[in-house]
Amino acid sequence: MHRQTIRYARNGALGAIGFYLMIALPLLAASMQAPSPSTLQAPLEHALVAPVDAGQDSFS
Protein backbone atom coordinates (compact mmCIF):
# COMPACT_ATOMS: atom_id res chain seq x y z
CA MET A 1 0.00 0.00 0.00
CA HIS A 2 2.81 2.38 0.82
CA ARG A 3 4.48 2.01 -2.58
CA GLN A 4 1.19 2.52 -4.33
CA THR A 5 0.55 5.72 -2.35
CA ILE A 6 3.96 7.06 -3.31
CA ARG A 7 3.30 6.15 -6.93
CA TYR A 8 -0.04 8.01 -6.86
CA ALA A 9 1.60 11.06 -5.29
CA ARG A 10 4.42 11.05 -7.83
CA ASN A 11 2.04 10.64 -10.75
CA GLY A 12 -0.18 13.40 -9.39
CA ALA A 13 2.78 15.75 -9.00
CA LEU A 14 4.03 14.99 -12.50
CA GLY A 15 0.52 15.47 -13.86
CA ALA A 16 0.24 18.85 -12.13
CA ILE A 17 3.60 19.95 -13.54
CA GLY A 18 2.58 18.80 -17.00
CA PHE A 19 -0.74 20.63 -16.76
CA TYR A 20 1.03 23.81 -15.63
CA LEU A 21 3.49 23.62 -18.53
CA MET A 22 0.68 22.90 -20.97
CA ILE A 23 -0.99 26.18 -19.92
CA ALA A 24 2.07 28.34 -19.19
CA LEU A 25 4.30 27.67 -22.19
CA PRO A 26 1.83 28.76 -24.92
CA LEU A 27 1.02 31.89 -22.91
CA LEU A 28 4.70 32.66 -22.51
CA ALA A 29 5.35 32.15 -26.21
CA ALA A 30 2.41 34.38 -27.14
CA SER A 31 3.48 37.13 -24.75
CA MET A 32 7.01 37.15 -26.15
CA GLN A 33 5.79 37.53 -29.73
CA ALA A 34 3.19 40.26 -29.24
CA PRO A 35 4.37 43.79 -28.41
CA SER A 36 3.49 44.78 -24.89
CA PRO A 37 1.35 47.88 -24.21
CA SER A 38 4.27 49.54 -22.40
CA THR A 39 6.50 49.33 -25.49
CA LEU A 40 3.72 50.72 -27.65
CA GLN A 41 3.22 53.71 -25.33
CA ALA A 42 6.90 54.46 -24.68
CA PRO A 43 7.41 56.72 -27.75
CA LEU A 44 4.27 58.69 -26.84
CA GLU A 45 5.45 59.32 -23.29
CA HIS A 46 8.79 60.65 -24.51
CA ALA A 47 7.07 62.92 -27.03
CA LEU A 48 4.94 64.53 -24.31
CA VAL A 49 7.91 65.46 -22.12
CA ALA A 50 9.10 69.03 -22.68
CA PRO A 51 12.74 69.35 -23.73
CA VAL A 52 15.07 70.63 -21.01
CA ASP A 53 16.82 73.91 -21.74
CA ALA A 54 20.58 73.44 -21.31
CA GLY A 55 21.07 77.02 -20.09
CA GLN A 56 18.35 76.86 -17.44
CA ASP A 57 19.47 76.11 -13.88
CA SER A 58 16.83 73.87 -12.31
CA PHE A 59 18.37 73.92 -8.82
CA SER A 60 18.01 77.64 -8.05
Residue pairs with C-beta under 8 A, 6 or more apart in sequence:
52 58
